[in-house]
Amino acid sequence: MAALLLPQDPLSESYRRVLATVTRLKLLEIKAGVDGFMVYDLNLIEPMQTLFRLHTEGDNQLHQLRNDVSVTPDDLLSMPSGGVTLYGLKYNIAVGVLFINAWLSGKGHFFFRGQVEDSATAEISRSQVWQWIRHQTQLEDDSRVVSRRLVTDLSREVMVELSTLGHNVGAKQGLHTAADMLLEVVLKRDFPEFITTYLNQDHTFLSSQSSAQVEAQHRHTHQSKL
């Protein structure tokens, strides 16, 4: 799914840049033989439908057999090399923190750097961090090994960057709670199967929800007295 959001001004440079990015990526999918694709922003539907009509013939692309691609069992089982950067690691940490923060607020998605993110992205992000720690993956930037200590230190840096999103004390505390819970997930020895299941069953999540409910009830009682 194209998770990018089109800016409101159709004449702006940012609007043209987002549209060009989505067009380039969806054209790659069309050439790969897909029969359809998803976008999040409803305003992208019409230009992407036009793109599909321009570059396809008939009701499907079953004729696109991709004889140029040959995949073996060894290809599927081989461990990918490279591609792990400091930026990617910090981005994954940020996505994990923001998803848990949204989850604690009763929401299943959030917006980050111009695109929508949800549990699917959070699953990928926290899974990669856990796997990189387990396999002692080296960063391309400076050859540091992804470790529990490095992820913990980087989470503090990420929290400084995300601190502007907390507009009050409660919001800032919520972000810190989410960061602690993400570390709990990615630093576990055993891989939690689903982050949402873990959050629903974990004591930290339940206690956070209980605290939030007590605080909400206290505010309601206080307002009633006023």
Residue pairs with C-beta under 8 A, 6 or more apart in sequence:
1 37
1 38
1 39
1 40
2 22
2 25
2 26
2 37
2 38
2 39
2 40
2 41
2 44
2 48
3 40
3 115
3 116
3 117
3 121
4 18
4 21
4 22
4 40
4 41
4 44
4 114
4 115
5 18
5 40
5 41
5 111
5 114
5 115
5 116
6 15
6 18
6 19
6 41
6 43
6 44
7 14
7 15
7 18
9 15
18 114
19 44
19 47
22 39
22 44
22 48
23 47
23 48
23 51
26 37
26 48
26 51
26 52
27 51
27 55
29 37
30 51
30 52
30 55
30 56
30 61
31 55
32 64
32 66
33 61
33 64
33 65
33 66
34 61
35 60
35 61
36 52
37 48
39 45
39 48
40 115
40 116
79 135
82 140
83 140
84 132
84 137
84 138
84 139
84 140
84 146
85 139
85 140
85 141
86 139
86 141
86 142
86 154
88 128
89 129
89 132
89 139
89 146
89 151
89 154
90 154
90 157
90 158
91 125
92 124
92 125
92 126
92 128
92 129
93 125
93 129
93 151
93 154
93 155
93 158
93 182
94 112
94 158
94 161
94 162
95 112
95 117
95 121
95 122
95 125
96 122
96 125
96 126
96 129
96 182
96 185
96 186
96 195
97 155
97 158
97 159
97 162
97 175
97 178
97 179
97 182
98 110
98 112
98 117
98 162
98 165
98 178
99 110
99 117
99 118
99 119
99 121
99 122
99 125
99 195
100 122
100 178
100 181
100 182
100 195
100 199
101 110
101 174
101 175
101 177
101 178
102 108
102 109
102 110
103 196
103 199
103 205
104 174
104 177
104 178
104 205
104 208
104 209
104 212
105 174
108 118
108 119
109 116
109 117
109 118
109 119
110 116
110 117
110 118
111 117
119 195
119 196
122 195
123 194
123 195
126 182
126 185
126 186
126 195
127 191
129 146
129 151
129 186
130 185
130 186
130 188
130 191
131 137
132 146
133 146
133 147
133 148
133 151
133 186
133 187
136 145
136 146
136 147
137 145
137 146
138 144
138 145
138 146
139 145
139 146
144 150
148 187
151 183
151 186
151 187
152 183
152 187
155 179
155 182
155 183
158 179
159 175
159 176
159 179
162 175
163 172
163 175
165 171
165 175
166 172
166 173
166 174
166 175
170 215
177 204
177 208
180 204
181 199
181 202
181 204
181 205
181 208
184 202
184 204
185 192
185 195
185 198
192 198
199 205
